[in-house]
Amino acid sequence: MGGDVGRVQAVSPSPRQPDRLQLVLMSFSHAKPQTRWPAYRHIVFDCDATLSAVEGIDSLAVDDDTRTEIAALTDAAMSGEASLDDVYAERLSALQPSRDAVRNVRDTYRRTAVEGAAEVIATLRELGHEVYVVSGGLAEPVREFAVHLGVAPENVHAVEAIHDQLSGQWWGAGTGSGQQYSGHVSSELTTDDGKAAVVGRLLSGRQGGSMMVGDGLTDLAARRVVDIFVGFGGVSSRPVVAEAADVYIAADSLYAVLPLAAGTAGRAVLERDGYTETFDVGCRQARAGLVKFNDSTNKQRFFEAFGLLEEATDDHP
């Protein structure tokens, strides 16, 4: 899996320079199409089972039986066996999570961050890409986790939970200690097609290509509003997503997102600055067969753009 291909250390990005990638893109404008892979300006990530190795709502279960029941509902919705519209409220009604419990999910997210998430996001932002998180998870922990990874808070969209402010230790002003769950704000993100609607609005009128990265059927629904959909199977492998995605990452890390998103132009910027390690790990994963292209022409184009055909020939005479 991805851990066998190569690992990198987190690197703090230098101050963001949003025009750098555009300048390099211009320099590639006369290159032959087959010698380059495009850069996608807008990168939208799912959170649960994509940026984090857990489903945040599932992690709220307090015992094994409940955890098994909730996880089965989540998997059914993400695999298309049940409607998220029905499952979403059912899960939270069974869990009845206090505000403290919801807040604690942020720590679970951090502990289970998928390998490469922080490095890839930092590098994309350094190159001038816009990074978003659109999630059916609960907004408070999703937002804090995304900001921890380097995503601007205004680019995070998730579901707001409602807690009874008169329950629990209400005298602890501002703490929310013990406040009991009383519902969630009506949101498109609790429906099967909601992510497509939200992502479509986010990208409306914006210049540059777009990419969605996610593991489930609700992420796949957004394929029609982005230029390329990248399925991620490093946490939960879903055949329906693998078969329909433009590209499918079977590695247990997110490094391959970087070359797929930043393209040939992005690598040129990183090469000039002497920082290609994270990028090259993603390319090695593709060469190792951990990145599946459902269009053979796109695979050929990607491999040619990054010299992977020659490397594969060297590795396998």
C-alpha positions as CSV (number, residue, x, y, z in Angstrom):
1,M,0.0,0.0,0.0
2,G,1.0,3.7,0.0
3,G,3.2,3.3,3.1
4,D,5.4,0.9,1.3
5,V,6.0,3.4,-1.6
6,G,7.5,6.2,0.4
7,R,6.9,8.6,3.3
8,V,7.8,12.2,3.7
9,Q,8.0,14.6,6.7
10,A,5.6,17.5,7.1
11,V,7.1,20.8,5.8
12,S,5.8,24.2,6.7
13,P,5.0,26.1,3.5
14,S,6.5,29.5,2.8
15,P,4.1,32.4,2.5
16,R,1.5,31.8,-0.1
17,Q,2.1,33.2,-3.6
18,P,-1.1,32.6,-5.6
19,D,0.3,33.7,-8.9
20,R,3.2,31.4,-9.1
21,L,1.3,28.4,-10.6
22,Q,-0.4,30.7,-13.2
23,L,2.9,32.0,-14.4
24,V,4.2,28.5,-14.9
25,L,1.0,27.4,-16.6
26,M,1.5,30.2,-19.1
27,S,5.0,28.8,-19.8
28,F,3.5,25.4,-20.6
29,S,0.9,26.8,-23.0
30,H,2.9,25.9,-26.1
31,A,3.9,22.4,-25.0
32,K,2.4,19.4,-26.7
33,P,-0.8,18.3,-24.9
34,Q,0.5,14.7,-24.5
35,T,3.6,16.0,-22.6
36,R,1.7,17.7,-19.8
37,W,-0.9,16.9,-17.2
38,P,-3.3,19.8,-16.4
39,A,-3.4,21.7,-13.1
40,Y,-6.8,21.9,-11.4
41,R,-7.2,25.2,-9.6
42,H,-10.0,24.2,-7.2
43,I,-9.6,21.0,-5.1
44,V,-12.6,19.8,-3.0
45,F,-12.0,17.1,-0.3
46,D,-14.4,15.0,1.6
47,C,-13.5,14.7,5.3
48,D,-14.5,11.3,6.7
49,A,-12.7,8.3,5.3
50,T,-10.7,10.7,3.1
51,L,-8.8,13.3,5.1
52,S,-9.4,11.2,8.3
53,A,-9.4,7.5,8.7
54,V,-12.7,7.5,10.6
55,E,-16.3,8.3,10.1
56,G,-16.8,11.1,12.6
57,I,-20.4,10.3,13.4
58,D,-19.6,6.6,13.8
59,S,-16.9,7.5,16.4
60,L,-19.6,9.0,18.7
61,A,-20.8,5.5,19.6
62,V,-20.1,4.6,23.2
63,D,-20.3,0.8,22.9
64,D,-19.4,-1.9,20.4
65,D,-23.0,-2.9,19.6
66,T,-24.0,0.7,18.8
67,R,-20.8,1.3,16.9
68,T,-21.5,-1.7,14.7
69,E,-25.1,-0.6,14.1
70,I,-24.1,3.0,13.2
71,A,-21.2,1.9,11.0
72,A,-23.5,-0.4,9.0
73,L,-25.9,2.5,8.4
74,T,-23.0,4.7,7.3
75,D,-21.6,2.1,4.9
76,A,-25.0,1.4,3.4
77,A,-25.4,5.1,2.6
78,M,-21.9,5.6,1.3
79,S,-22.2,2.5,-0.9
80,G,-25.7,3.3,-2.3
81,E,-27.6,0.6,-0.5
82,A,-29.6,3.1,1.5
83,S,-30.5,6.7,1.2
84,L,-28.5,9.2,3.2
85,D,-31.7,11.2,3.6
86,D,-33.1,8.4,5.8
87,V,-29.8,7.3,7.5
88,Y,-28.5,10.7,8.6
89,A,-31.2,11.5,11.2
90,E,-31.5,7.9,12.3
91,R,-27.8,7.7,13.3
92,L,-27.8,10.9,15.3
93,S,-31.1,10.0,16.9
94,A,-29.7,6.7,18.1
95,L,-26.5,8.3,19.3
96,Q,-27.9,11.5,21.0
97,P,-24.4,13.0,21.2
98,S,-23.8,15.8,23.8
99,R,-21.9,18.9,22.6
100,D,-18.9,17.7,24.5
101,A,-18.9,14.4,22.6
102,V,-19.2,16.2,19.3
103,R,-16.3,18.5,20.2
104,N,-14.2,15.5,21.0
105,V,-14.5,14.2,17.5
106,R,-12.0,16.9,16.5
107,D,-9.3,15.1,18.5
108,T,-10.3,11.8,16.9
109,Y,-9.9,13.4,13.5
110,R,-6.5,14.7,14.3
111,R,-5.3,11.3,15.7
112,T,-6.5,9.5,12.6
113,A,-5.5,12.0,9.9
114,V,-4.7,10.1,6.7
115,E,-1.1,10.1,5.8
116,G,-0.1,12.9,3.4
117,A,-3.3,15.0,4.1
118,A,-1.5,17.9,5.7
119,E,1.5,17.9,3.3
120,V,-0.6,17.7,0.2
121,I,-2.9,20.5,1.4
122,A,0.0,22.7,2.4
123,T,1.7,22.2,-1.0
124,L,-1.4,22.8,-3.0
125,R,-2.1,26.1,-1.1
126,E,1.6,27.1,-1.6
127,L,1.1,26.6,-5.3
128,G,-1.9,28.8,-5.3
129,H,-4.7,26.3,-5.5
130,E,-8.0,26.9,-3.6
131,V,-8.7,24.0,-1.2
132,Y,-12.2,23.2,0.2
133,V,-13.7,20.6,2.5
134,V,-17.3,19.6,1.8
135,S,-18.6,17.0,4.3
136,G,-21.7,15.4,5.6
137,G,-20.0,15.3,9.0
138,L,-20.7,17.6,12.0
139,A,-19.5,21.1,11.3
140,E,-17.7,22.0,14.6
141,P,-15.1,19.1,14.5
142,V,-14.9,19.1,10.7
143,R,-14.1,22.8,10.6
144,E,-11.5,22.6,13.3
145,F,-9.8,19.6,11.7
146,A,-9.8,21.2,8.3
147,V,-8.3,24.4,9.7
148,H,-5.7,22.3,11.5
149,L,-4.8,20.8,8.0
150,G,-4.5,24.3,6.6
151,V,-7.9,24.9,4.9
152,A,-9.3,28.3,5.2
153,P,-12.4,28.2,7.6
154,E,-14.6,29.9,5.0
155,N,-13.9,27.0,2.6
156,V,-15.3,24.4,5.0
157,H,-18.9,23.2,4.6
158,A,-20.5,20.6,6.9
159,V,-23.7,20.0,9.0
160,E,-24.4,22.1,12.1
161,A,-25.7,20.1,15.1
162,I,-28.2,21.7,17.5
163,H,-27.8,21.3,21.2
164,D,-30.2,22.3,24.0
165,Q,-28.5,25.2,25.8
166,L,-30.7,24.7,28.9
167,S,-29.5,21.2,29.4
168,G,-26.3,20.1,31.1
169,Q,-24.2,22.5,33.2
170,W,-25.8,25.6,31.7
171,W,-24.1,27.7,34.4
172,G,-20.7,27.1,32.8
173,A,-21.2,30.1,30.5
174,G,-19.9,29.6,27.0
175,T,-18.6,26.0,27.6
176,G,-21.5,24.1,26.3
177,S,-20.7,21.4,28.9
178,G,-23.2,18.6,28.9
179,Q,-25.6,20.2,26.4
180,Q,-27.7,17.5,24.9
181,Y,-28.3,16.9,21.2
182,S,-31.7,18.1,19.9
183,G,-31.3,17.9,16.2
184,H,-29.3,19.3,13.2
185,V,-29.8,22.2,11.0
186,S,-31.5,21.3,7.7
187,S,-28.8,20.9,5.1
188,E,-28.4,19.6,1.6
189,L,-25.3,17.8,2.9
190,T,-27.6,15.2,4.7
191,T,-29.0,14.1,1.3
192,D,-27.7,11.9,-1.4
193,D,-27.2,14.7,-4.0
194,G,-26.3,17.4,-1.5
195,K,-22.6,17.6,-2.1
196,A,-23.1,18.0,-5.8
197,A,-25.4,21.0,-5.1
198,V,-23.0,22.6,-2.6
199,V,-19.9,22.0,-4.7
200,G,-21.7,23.3,-7.8
201,R,-22.5,26.6,-6.0
202,L,-19.0,26.9,-4.6
203,L,-17.4,26.6,-8.1
204,S,-20.0,28.7,-10.0
205,G,-18.3,31.6,-11.8
206,R,-14.8,30.6,-10.6
207,Q,-12.0,30.4,-13.1
208,G,-9.8,27.2,-13.4
209,G,-10.3,23.5,-13.4
210,S,-11.8,21.6,-10.5
211,M,-11.3,18.3,-8.7
212,M,-13.3,16.4,-6.1
213,V,-11.7,13.8,-3.9
214,G,-13.8,11.4,-1.8
215,D,-14.6,7.9,-0.9
216,G,-18.4,7.6,-1.0
217,L,-21.4,7.7,-3.3
218,T,-22.3,11.2,-2.1
219,D,-18.9,12.4,-3.2
220,L,-19.3,10.6,-6.5
221,A,-22.5,12.5,-7.1
222,A,-20.4,15.7,-7.4
223,R,-18.6,14.2,-10.4
224,R,-21.0,16.0,-12.8
225,V,-20.1,19.5,-11.4
226,V,-16.3,19.1,-11.4
227,D,-13.8,18.5,-14.1
228,I,-12.3,15.3,-12.6
229,F,-13.4,13.0,-9.8
230,V,-10.8,11.2,-7.8
231,G,-12.1,8.3,-5.7
232,F,-10.1,7.5,-2.5
233,G,-10.1,3.9,-1.3
234,G,-7.3,4.0,1.3
235,V,-9.8,3.9,4.2
236,S,-13.0,2.4,2.8
237,S,-12.9,0.6,-0.6
238,R,-16.2,0.9,-2.4
239,P,-16.5,-0.9,-5.7
240,V,-19.2,1.4,-7.0
241,V,-16.9,4.4,-6.5
242,A,-13.8,2.6,-7.9
243,E,-15.7,1.7,-11.1
244,A,-17.2,5.2,-11.7
245,A,-14.3,7.5,-10.7
246,D,-12.2,9.1,-13.3
247,V,-9.2,8.2,-11.2
248,Y,-9.1,5.9,-8.1
249,I,-6.4,5.9,-5.4
250,A,-5.9,2.5,-3.8
251,A,-3.0,3.7,-1.6
252,D,-3.6,4.3,2.1
253,S,-2.2,7.9,1.8
254,L,-3.2,11.0,-0.2
255,Y,0.2,11.8,-1.8
256,A,-1.1,10.9,-5.3
257,V,-3.6,13.7,-5.1
258,L,-0.7,16.2,-5.5
259,P,0.5,15.3,-9.0
260,L,-3.1,14.7,-10.1
261,A,-4.1,18.2,-8.9
262,A,-1.0,20.3,-9.5
263,G,0.0,18.8,-12.8
264,T,3.2,19.3,-14.8
265,A,3.2,23.0,-14.1
266,G,3.1,22.4,-10.3
267,R,6.0,20.1,-10.4
268,A,8.0,22.6,-12.4
269,V,7.4,25.2,-9.6
270,L,8.4,22.7,-6.9
271,E,11.5,21.5,-8.8
272,R,12.6,25.1,-9.2
273,D,12.3,25.6,-5.4
274,G,14.0,22.2,-4.6
275,Y,10.9,20.6,-3.0
276,T,9.5,17.7,-5.0
277,E,9.6,15.0,-2.4
278,T,5.8,14.9,-1.6
279,F,5.0,15.2,-5.3
280,D,7.3,12.4,-6.3
281,V,5.9,10.0,-3.6
282,G,2.5,10.4,-5.4
283,C,4.1,9.6,-8.8
284,R,5.8,6.5,-7.4
285,Q,2.4,5.3,-6.1
286,A,1.0,5.7,-9.6
287,R,3.9,3.8,-11.1
288,A,3.4,1.0,-8.5
289,G,-0.2,0.5,-9.6
290,L,-1.9,2.2,-6.7
291,V,-3.5,4.9,-8.9
292,K,-6.1,3.5,-11.3
293,F,-7.3,5.4,-14.4
294,N,-10.6,4.4,-15.8
295,D,-9.6,6.0,-19.1
296,S,-6.6,4.5,-20.7
297,T,-5.9,7.7,-22.6
298,N,-5.7,9.7,-19.3
299,K,-3.4,7.1,-17.9
300,Q,-1.1,7.3,-20.9
301,R,-1.1,11.1,-20.7
302,F,-0.3,11.1,-16.9
303,F,2.5,8.6,-17.2
304,E,4.0,10.4,-20.2
305,A,3.8,13.8,-18.5
306,F,5.8,12.6,-15.5
307,G,8.2,10.2,-17.2
308,L,6.6,7.2,-15.5
309,L,6.6,5.1,-18.7
310,E,10.4,5.2,-18.9
311,E,10.7,4.5,-15.2
312,A,8.3,1.5,-15.4
313,T,10.4,0.1,-18.3
314,D,13.5,0.5,-16.2
315,D,11.9,-1.2,-13.2
316,H,10.4,-4.1,-15.2
317,P,12.6,-5.1,-18.1
